[in-house]
Amino acid sequence: MASYGFLIVLLVMFAVFYFLIIRPQRKRQGDHQRLIDELQKGDNVITIGGIHGKIESIGEYDVILTVEDGSKLKFLKNSIMGKQQVEEPQF
């Protein structure tokens, strides 16, 4: 009888672990993969290192970004953290 109680506690602990850690991590990975798949030439992006740039070209595994001073830098696609919204001037 006591083994059923232990089994129930173990199942509850696994369920909590799954819903608090595993599931949100998988969702973040899916969102990041969608972002990587949707990248296009001309998108303004931010890298994991905080570099802002515009996509000059896209390869299978890497992207070339043009930064503010005109320099071109090559990054792995997975190092793109997100797209940057271009701010319109307010008049």
N, C-alpha and C positions, 0 to 999 in steps of 0.2 A: 504494500500500500504506500509506503514511504517513497518508493521509486517513482510512482506516478507524480507525486508532488515535486520531486526533483526534475522530472521530465517537463512538467508544466512550467516551472521556473526557467529552465533552460530554453524552452520555446519562446517564452515571453522576452527573455533577454535577447535572443536572436532577432525577434521581430522589432524590438526597439532599436537595436544596432542597425538593422536593415533600413528602417524608415528614417533614422536620424543621420546616418553616415553614407551607406552604399547608394541608396536611391538618389539623394541630391547630387552626389558626385557623378553618377551616370548621366543625370540631366545636364550638368555643366559640361561634361565631355561631349554630349550630343549637340548642345548649343554651339560649342566652339567648333566642332566639325562642320556644322551647317554654315557658320561664319566663313570658315576656310574654303568651303566648296562654292560659296557665293561671291568670293572676291573677284573684282573685275578691274581692268586697266582704268586708271583715273580715280579710283576710290582713295579717299583720304583715310589713313589708318594710323594706329598707335601700336608700337611694338611692346613686348613685355618689358623691355629696358627703358621705355618711356620716350622713344624716338618717334616724332611725328613726321609723316611723309606721304607722298602721293605715289601710287603704284604706277611704275613706268612699264613693266612687263611682268608676266606671270609664267613660270615654268611648272614642271610637274611637282617639284619639291621645294622650289624657292621663288622669291619675288625680288624684283629690283625696285627700290624706293628712291624717289628724288626728294631730297630734303630742302629746307629753306634756302640755303646758299647755292643750290643747284647741283650739289654733289649727289652721286648715285651710290647707293649702298645695297648690298645683296644680303638677304635674310632668308632663313627657312620659313616656309609658310606657317608652321606651327608657332613661330615666335610672334605672330600677329595677335595682339590682345583684343582689338576691336576696331570698329570703324569710327572715324571722327566726323561729327556733324559739322559741316561748313556753316559758320555763323554769318548771317546776312547783316550788313550794317544797318543800324537803327537811325532813322532821320527824324 
